[in-house]
Amino acid sequence: MAFNILIVDDSRSMRSVIKKVISMSGFKVDQCLEAENGREALDLLALHWVDIILSDINMPVMSGFEMLEVLGKDSLLGSIPVVVISTEGREERMRNAFELGAKGFIKKPFLPEDIKRVLYEVIGVDDGEYGDNEGDDGDLDF
């Protein structure tokens, strides 16, 4: 099973780094979309379904916190788990992110293992079983 991911960060190089780290982590990705800010992310979400959003906090036009507020007001979009990735690791900022609905928080700089662990936790898959359930199951009638 592979997942659709949306990476939201105003830095093109940081989006590339996050994308590369996800790839290095072994987390299976079907489609990876990118947005420069929360507004652009919301526009993409109107056209594409994603399974998880990875977002920075401080961005022009619409911050990650503002995007979380908008997502939280929508019954469908609010169900998409958001992981905040930020240099701001202060307890207050982390608490704000979780209060606005974030399901995870990763402090920059990060390691591939950090990304993999948080993605697995947030998506709800077990590392040991991830991807092993694909294929034909002879016990099923459909």
VEXVEXLUM-25455 format. One record per residue (C-alpha): residue number from 1; residue in three letters; chain; x negated, y, z. Coordinates in steps of 0.1 Angstrom, whole numbers. Each point is the difference from the previous one (the first is absolute). Layout:
<nodes>
+-----+--------+--------+-------+-------+-------+
: num : residu : chaine :    xx :    yy :    zz :
+-----+--------+--------+-------+-------+-------+
: NUM :    ALA :      A :     X :     Y :     Z :
...
+-----+--------+--------+-------+-------+-------+
</nodes>
This chain:
<nodes>
+-----+--------+--------+-------+-------+-------+
: num : residu : chaine :    xx :    yy :    zz :
+-----+--------+--------+-------+-------+-------+
:   1 :    MET :      A :     0 :     0 :     0 :
:   2 :    ALA :      A :   -13 :    34 :    -9 :
:   3 :    PHE :      A :    12 :    34 :    12 :
:   4 :    ASN :      A :     6 :    34 :   -15 :
:   5 :    ILE :      A :   -19 :    28 :    18 :
:   6 :    LEU :      A :     2 :    38 :    -1 :
:   7 :    ILE :      A :   -31 :    19 :    10 :
:   8 :    VAL :      A :     6 :    36 :     9 :
:   9 :    ASP :      A :   -30 :    22 :     5 :
:  10 :    ASP :      A :   -10 :    34 :   -15 :
:  11 :    SER :      A :   -35 :   -12 :    -6 :
:  12 :    ARG :      A :    -4 :   -21 :   -32 :
:  13 :    SER :      A :   -33 :   -15 :    13 :
:  14 :    MET :      A :    17 :   -10 :    33 :
:  15 :    ARG :      A :    28 :   -17 :   -20 :
:  16 :    SER :      A :   -26 :   -19 :   -20 :
:  17 :    VAL :      A :   -18 :   -10 :    32 :
:  18 :    ILE :      A :    32 :   -13 :    16 :
:  19 :    LYS :      A :     9 :   -19 :   -32 :
:  20 :    LYS :      A :   -34 :   -16 :    -1 :
:  21 :    VAL :      A :     0 :    -9 :    37 :
:  22 :    ILE :      A :    35 :   -16 :    -4 :
:  23 :    SER :      A :   -14 :   -20 :   -29 :
:  24 :    MET :      A :   -31 :   -10 :    20 :
:  25 :    SER :      A :    22 :   -10 :    30 :
:  26 :    GLY :      A :    17 :   -27 :   -20 :
:  27 :    PHE :      A :    35 :    15 :     5 :
:  28 :    LYS :      A :    19 :   -10 :   -32 :
:  29 :    VAL :      A :    13 :    30 :   -19 :
:  30 :    ASP :      A :    24 :    -1 :   -30 :
:  31 :    GLN :      A :     3 :    37 :    -7 :
:  32 :    CYS :      A :   -19 :    29 :    16 :
:  33 :    LEU :      A :    15 :    34 :    -5 :
:  34 :    GLU :      A :   -17 :    32 :    10 :
:  35 :    ALA :      A :    13 :    35 :    11 :
:  36 :    GLU :      A :   -18 :    32 :     9 :
:  37 :    ASN :      A :    25 :    11 :    27 :
:  38 :    GLY :      A :    33 :   -10 :    16 :
:  39 :    ARG :      A :    21 :    18 :   -26 :
:  40 :    GLU :      A :   -17 :   -20 :   -28 :
:  41 :    ALA :      A :     5 :   -32 :    20 :
:  42 :    LEU :      A :    37 :     6 :     4 :
:  43 :    ASP :      A :     3 :     7 :   -38 :
:  44 :    LEU :      A :   -18 :   -34 :    -6 :
:  45 :    LEU :      A :    23 :   -17 :    24 :
:  46 :    ALA :      A :    30 :    11 :   -19 :
:  47 :    LEU :      A :   -13 :   -20 :   -30 :
:  48 :    HIS :      A :   -19 :   -29 :    16 :
:  49 :    TRP :      A :     5 :   -24 :    29 :
:  50 :    VAL :      A :   -30 :    -5 :    23 :
:  51 :    ASP :      A :    -5 :   -24 :    29 :
:  52 :    ILE :      A :   -23 :    23 :    20 :
:  53 :    ILE :      A :   -12 :    36 :     0 :
:  54 :    LEU :      A :   -35 :    10 :    12 :
:  55 :    SER :      A :    -1 :    37 :     6 :
:  56 :    ASP :      A :   -23 :    28 :    12 :
:  57 :    ILE :      A :    14 :    26 :    23 :
:  58 :    ASN :      A :   -15 :    33 :   -12 :
:  59 :    MET :      A :    10 :     7 :   -36 :
:  60 :    PRO :      A :    11 :    31 :   -19 :
:  61 :    VAL :      A :    36 :     4 :   -12 :
:  62 :    MET :      A :    14 :   -27 :    24 :
:  63 :    SER :      A :   -19 :   -15 :    29 :
:  64 :    GLY :      A :     1 :   -36 :    10 :
:  65 :    PHE :      A :    21 :     9 :    31 :
:  66 :    GLU :      A :    25 :    20 :   -22 :
:  67 :    MET :      A :     2 :   -30 :   -23 :
:  68 :    LEU :      A :     7 :   -23 :    29 :
:  69 :    GLU :      A :    28 :    23 :    11 :
:  70 :    VAL :      A :    17 :    -2 :   -34 :
:  71 :    LEU :      A :    -5 :   -38 :    -2 :
:  72 :    GLY :      A :    16 :    -4 :    34 :
:  73 :    LYS :      A :    32 :    17 :   -11 :
:  74 :    ASP :      A :     5 :   -24 :   -29 :
:  75 :    SER :      A :    14 :   -34 :     8 :
:  76 :    LEU :      A :   -18 :   -18 :   -28 :
:  77 :    LEU :      A :   -33 :    19 :    -2 :
:  78 :    GLY :      A :    -2 :     1 :    38 :
:  79 :    SER :      A :    -3 :   -38 :     0 :
:  80 :    ILE :      A :   -34 :     2 :   -19 :
:  81 :    PRO :      A :   -28 :    -4 :    26 :
:  82 :    VAL :      A :   -24 :    29 :     1 :
:  83 :    VAL :      A :   -36 :    -3 :    12 :
:  84 :    VAL :      A :   -17 :    33 :     7 :
:  85 :    ILE :      A :   -37 :     2 :    -9 :
:  86 :    SER :      A :   -17 :    31 :    14 :
:  87 :    THR :      A :   -31 :    15 :    15 :
:  88 :    GLU :      A :    23 :    13 :    27 :
:  89 :    GLY :      A :    -1 :   -28 :    26 :
:  90 :    ARG :      A :    11 :    21 :    30 :
:  91 :    GLU :      A :    26 :   -17 :    22 :
:  92 :    GLU :      A :    25 :    28 :    -6 :
:  93 :    ARG :      A :    -3 :    -2 :   -38 :
:  94 :    MET :      A :     4 :   -38 :     2 :
:  95 :    ARG :      A :    30 :     3 :    23 :
:  96 :    ASN :      A :    16 :    25 :   -24 :
:  97 :    ALA :      A :    -5 :   -24 :   -29 :
:  98 :    PHE :      A :    17 :   -28 :    18 :
:  99 :    GLU :      A :    28 :    22 :    12 :
: 100 :    LEU :      A :     7 :    10 :   -36 :
: 101 :    GLY :      A :     2 :   -37 :   -10 :
: 102 :    ALA :      A :   -36 :   -10 :   -10 :
: 103 :    LYS :      A :    -6 :   -38 :     6 :
: 104 :    GLY :      A :   -37 :     2 :     1 :
: 105 :    PHE :      A :   -30 :    24 :     4 :
: 106 :    ILE :      A :   -35 :    -4 :   -14 :
: 107 :    LYS :      A :   -27 :    25 :     9 :
: 108 :    LYS :      A :   -25 :    10 :   -27 :
: 109 :    PRO :      A :   -26 :   -12 :    -5 :
: 110 :    PHE :      A :    13 :   -36 :    -1 :
: 111 :    LEU :      A :   -12 :   -35 :    -9 :
: 112 :    PRO :      A :    17 :   -24 :   -24 :
: 113 :    GLU :      A :     9 :   -22 :    30 :
: 114 :    ASP :      A :    18 :    30 :    16 :
: 115 :    ILE :      A :    21 :     5 :   -32 :
: 116 :    LYS :      A :     7 :   -37 :    -4 :
: 117 :    ARG :      A :    10 :    -5 :    37 :
: 118 :    VAL :      A :    24 :    30 :     1 :
: 119 :    LEU :      A :    15 :    -9 :   -34 :
: 120 :    TYR :      A :     7 :   -36 :    11 :
: 121 :    GLU :      A :    15 :    12 :    33 :
: 122 :    VAL :      A :    22 :    26 :   -16 :
: 123 :    ILE :      A :    12 :   -22 :   -29 :
: 124 :    GLY :      A :     5 :   -29 :    24 :
: 125 :    VAL :      A :   -21 :   -27 :   -16 :
: 126 :    ASP :      A :   -24 :   -23 :    18 :
: 127 :    ASP :      A :   -36 :     1 :   -14 :
: 128 :    GLY :      A :    -1 :   -38 :     2 :
: 129 :    GLU :      A :    32 :    -5 :   -20 :
: 130 :    TYR :      A :    -3 :    29 :   -24 :
: 131 :    GLY :      A :     4 :   -12 :   -36 :
: 132 :    ASP :      A :     1 :   -36 :    10 :
: 133 :    ASN :      A :    38 :    -3 :    -4 :
: 134 :    GLU :      A :     0 :     6 :   -37 :
: 135 :    GLY :      A :     8 :   -27 :   -25 :
: 136 :    ASP :      A :    25 :   -28 :    -2 :
: 137 :    ASP :      A :    16 :   -13 :    31 :
: 138 :    GLY :      A :    14 :   -35 :    -6 :
: 139 :    ASP :      A :    23 :     3 :    30 :
: 140 :    LEU :      A :    22 :    27 :   -16 :
: 141 :    ASP :      A :    29 :    -7 :   -23 :
: 142 :    PHE :      A :     0 :    33 :   -18 :
+-----+--------+--------+-------+-------+-------+
</nodes>
